[in-house]
Amino acid sequence: MVTKEDIEHIAKLMRIDIENSDEYFERVKKILGYFDILDKANIEGEEVPVQQVAIDELRDDKYVAFEDPLIQQLKNYRDSYVRAPKMN
């Protein structure tokens, strides 16, 4: 099981400052609980439908040249960098 110290250690390794490790501990505990539920699901006898497509039915790959510099088409492009969304 994961401990609060594990979460603090991983945050330190990732260089993420967290003020309250209890909040993250509860989230990780919930996520691991969902994985436990999935592990207990009996899917051994289930058949997974697979759609098979012959190779000659696939579309041909075609190269289409892009005329403009792609980076300038980004909506958050400023001077020489791309602005990323804020992380919460």
Backbone torsions as a table, in degrees:
resi	resn	phi	psi	omega
1	MET	NA	154.9	-178.9
2	VAL	-86.2	138.7	177.7
3	THR	-108.0	166.9	177.6
4	LYS	-62.8	-34.0	178.8
5	GLU	-65.7	-36.2	177.1
6	ASP	-61.3	-43.9	-179.5
7	ILE	-65.1	-42.8	178.4
8	GLU	-63.9	-40.0	179.6
9	HIS	-64.9	-44.9	179.3
10	ILE	-64.5	-41.2	177.8
11	ALA	-61.4	-39.8	178.9
12	LYS	-65.5	-42.1	178.4
13	LEU	-62.6	-35.4	-179.3
14	MET	-86.0	-0.5	-178.9
15	ARG	58.7	45.8	177.2
16	ILE	-112.8	125.7	176.7
17	ASP	-86.2	119.6	175.2
18	ILE	-119.2	134.7	-178.1
19	GLU	-85.4	-38.9	-174.9
20	ASN	-126.1	100.3	-178.8
21	SER	-71.9	-19.0	179.1
22	ASP	-61.3	-41.3	-179.8
23	GLU	-60.6	-46.1	-179.3
24	TYR	-70.6	-34.7	178.0
25	PHE	-60.0	-44.1	179.4
26	GLU	-64.9	-39.4	178.5
27	ARG	-63.6	-46.4	-179.6
28	VAL	-64.7	-38.4	178.5
29	LYS	-61.6	-40.9	177.5
30	LYS	-64.5	-45.1	-179.6
31	ILE	-60.6	-45.2	179.5
32	LEU	-65.6	-32.0	175.7
33	GLY	-63.6	-40.3	176.8
34	TYR	-63.5	-40.0	177.3
35	PHE	-63.0	-37.5	176.7
36	ASP	-61.5	-42.0	178.3
37	ILE	-62.0	-43.4	179.2
38	LEU	-65.3	-37.1	178.6
39	ASP	-64.9	-32.2	-178.1
40	LYS	-81.6	-13.9	-179.2
41	ALA	-66.5	129.4	-178.1
42	ASN	-89.5	97.9	-178.8
43	ILE	-115.2	13.6	-177.6
44	GLU	-59.1	-41.3	-175.6
45	GLY	-91.3	2.0	-177.9
46	GLU	-79.6	139.9	174.8
47	GLU	-97.5	133.1	179.3
48	VAL	-98.2	117.9	179.8
49	PRO	-69.1	132.1	179.9
50	VAL	-123.0	128.2	178.5
51	GLN	-93.0	115.0	-179.8
52	GLN	-97.5	134.9	179.5
53	VAL	-125.8	131.1	178.1
54	ALA	-69.6	149.6	-177.3
55	ILE	-59.9	-37.1	-178.5
56	ASP	-71.9	-9.8	177.2
57	GLU	-89.2	-10.0	179.5
58	LEU	-77.1	154.7	179.2
59	ARG	-73.0	156.2	176.2
60	ASP	-78.8	138.6	174.4
61	ASP	-78.6	131.9	-180.0
62	LYS	-128.2	135.2	177.0
63	TYR	-84.7	125.2	177.0
64	VAL	-119.8	115.7	-177.9
65	ALA	-69.7	142.2	177.4
66	PHE	-105.2	119.8	-171.4
67	GLU	-73.2	-44.9	-175.9
68	ASP	-86.0	153.7	174.0
69	PRO	-61.3	126.5	-173.5
70	LEU	-62.6	-38.3	-176.2
71	ILE	-63.0	-30.2	179.7
72	GLN	-74.4	-13.2	179.0
73	GLN	-84.3	-12.1	179.8
74	LEU	-70.6	140.6	-175.3
75	LYS	-74.4	-20.5	-179.4
76	ASN	-106.9	24.9	-180.0
77	TYR	-82.2	126.1	178.3
78	ARG	-131.9	123.0	178.2
79	ASP	49.2	-97.8	-176.8
80	SER	-122.3	20.1	179.3
81	TYR	-143.3	164.7	176.8
82	VAL	-112.6	126.9	-178.6
83	ARG	-83.1	124.4	-179.8
84	ALA	-93.4	156.5	178.9
85	PRO	-67.2	156.0	180.0
86	LYS	-69.1	143.8	177.0
87	MET	-96.9	128.3	178.2
88	ASN	-102.1	NA	NA
